Amino acid sequence: MKLLWLSLVLFISCLAQANEASKKLVIIGDSLTEGYGVEKSQAFPAQLEKILNKNKLNYQVINGGVSGSTTSSGMSRLKWFLKAKPDLIILALGANDGLRGIKVEKSQKNLEDFISKCQKENIPVILAGMQLPPNYGKEYTSSFKKMFQEVAKKYKVPQIPFLIEGVAGKPELNIEDGIHPNPKGHIIIAQNVFLHIKDYL
């Protein structure tokens, strides 16, 4: 518990010391965001920051990914990110909810509560959607996919339709587990994310 507290304090401290001229973009997600199986410098948040810099967009991209995170556990971390006063949050949670078969209604409520809290703090949110493999059943996979669309529409936030579009299901772009992107996969994700968010920066 003390280690977790220290980590959070250091995280906020690092954000506070960031270049005042740069804006802060926080990506709150799970292992896909954290960069499971690759170096953190290879994960898509770091790659996205490089793309932003190349396009002369002065953003510090904060990797707020935690492996195993769900929409519920992400909510519990939100207050720490809000203290850092980010200029933009990309909400990239939900994959683990789906893989665990959590009821769509519960996940949707968590996403809505998350966005609502951000909007009350006047922090814009972009919602990253996820999809499940067909073996989870047609009804569940369909409802899961629609959940992100419905939340984005209800709260009028931009959406990245499918975070790992063009990477999911391609062995050459994932590590051996076939689920988590390899460095090449993360570069593609970063490029796709940039295309979807550039008009909102």
Secondary structure, DSSP 8 states (H G I E B T S, - for coil): -HHHHHHHHHHHHHHHTS-TTSEEEEEEESHHHHTTTS-GGGSHHHHHHHHHHHTT--EEEEEEE-TT--HHHHHHHHHHHHHT--SEEEEE--HHHHHTT--HHHHHHHHHHHHHHHHHTT--EEEE-----GGG-HHHHHHHHHHHHHHHHHHT--EES-TTTTTTT-GGGB-TTSSSB-HHHHHHHHHHHHHHHGGG-
